[in-house]
Amino acid sequence: MRGTKLDDIDRMILAELQADGRMTNVELAKRVGISAPPCLRRVRTLEEQGFIRGYHAVVDARELGFEVQVFVMVGLQKQAESDLAAFEDRCRHWPLVRECHMLNGEVDFILKCVAPDLRSFQSFLTEQLTAAPNVASVKTSLVIRDAKDEPGVPFDVLEERLAREA
């Protein structure tokens, strides 16, 4: 929705929901300084326009027993659009793949994978990923620890840029 203009209230709504997607509409309206009915209308419009794609709980993978997190760089033999789309579709069906991003440059895709243990990841790696059609190369990097894992976008940076442009 790049062409759609958001006003200050829309951006405040998005920032507040990004920080706490569980708050009530009444609380959200109070935080952004409008009454509840127009706030709800704005939220619904932001959802319909694709600015809000969903609401999720942030769970701790390690606390749930997913001890292994790996970034996987994948190179394909062919990069025709149909080949890229086929690989993306395959990634959507692999449960251990939590993120899949197509890149520009030396690597075609980077995947973020989580697994309960190394054996599970190794099984996925050898039996599914490297055996998949059109996969030419795979490089893995095991995550040792997370220094920062913050979803969403930095609204304060956007607000600073908008203030400079005004």
C-alpha positions, 0 to 999 in steps of 0.5 A, spaced: 500 500 500 505 504 498 501 509 495 496 510 500 497 516 505 497 515 512 495 520 517 498 521 524 493 518 527 493 512 523 501 511 524 500 512 532 494 506 531 499 502 527 505 503 532 500 502 538 498 495 536 505 493 534 507 494 541 501 491 544 496 487 539 492 485 545 489 492 547 482 493 547 479 498 542 477 503 547 484 503 550 487 504 543 482 510 542 484 513 548 492 512 547 491 515 540 486 521 542 480 519 538 473 516 540 472 508 540 468 508 533 472 512 529 478 508 532 475 501 530 473 504 523 480 506 522 483 499 524 478 495 520 481 500 514 488 498 516 487 491 516 483 491 509 488 495 506 494 490 508 497 495 513 495 490 518 496 483 516 495 479 523 495 479 530 500 474 533 503 472 540 511 472 540 513 465 543 519 463 546 522 458 541 527 455 546 522 455 552 518 451 548 524 446 546 526 448 540 533 449 541 536 450 534 536 456 530 539 456 523 540 461 518 540 457 511 543 460 505 540 457 499 543 457 491 539 455 486 541 452 479 536 456 475 533 463 477 527 463 472 521 466 475 517 459 475 523 456 479 524 461 484 516 461 485 517 453 486 522 454 491 518 459 495 512 454 495 516 448 497 518 453 503 511 454 505 510 447 506 516 446 510 514 447 518 522 448 520 522 454 515 519 460 519 522 465 514 524 465 507 527 471 503 529 472 496 536 476 496 539 479 491 547 477 490 551 471 491 545 467 495 538 466 492 534 465 498 536 466 506 531 461 510 530 462 518 529 455 521 528 452 528 528 445 530 528 442 537 535 439 536 540 438 531 538 431 529 531 434 527 535 440 523 540 435 520 534 430 517 530 436 514 537 439 511 539 432 508 532 429 506 528 435 504 532 441 503 538 439 499 534 433 496 529 439 493 529 440 485 533 446 483 537 446 489 545 447 487 548 450 494 546 450 501 550 454 507 548 454 514 550 458 520 547 456 527 545 461 531 549 461 538 545 467 541 540 472 540 542 479 541 536 483 538 529 480 535 524 485 534 519 484 530 515 490 526 518 497 524 521 503 527 516 508 527 520 513 531 525 513 525 519 514 520 516 520 524 523 523 524 523 523 517 516 525 516 518 531 520 524 533 516 520 533 510 514 537 513 
